[in-house]
């Protein structure tokens, strides 16, 4: 049986792994086993933090709406409750955007809630 040299495949695999960890610090950017582990952790963190980012934005929108409502003397929770009761279907992202960029429209929405 002829001898099979697998050096090219191994080098290609190693090169691909090390390309993915370019810019990492210390052994994680130079050693294949450490690099593989770093790639695995990076993937799991990226997945988890994509989810966390959505929560972070929702919190920011809530704070923006609450701040805008402070001028009208109504709390965020009462405002959202009244919106549900009146059947006004606007998500928090849109409400925050309206409060910042179109205050006159936001004022109209708040006045319709108060009445």
PyMOL commands that set and color helices and strands:
alter all, ss='L'
color gray80, all
select helices_A, chain A and resi 7-20+26-29+32-70+76-86+92-101+103-114
alter helices_A, ss='H'
color red, helices_A
deselect
rebuild
show_as cartoon
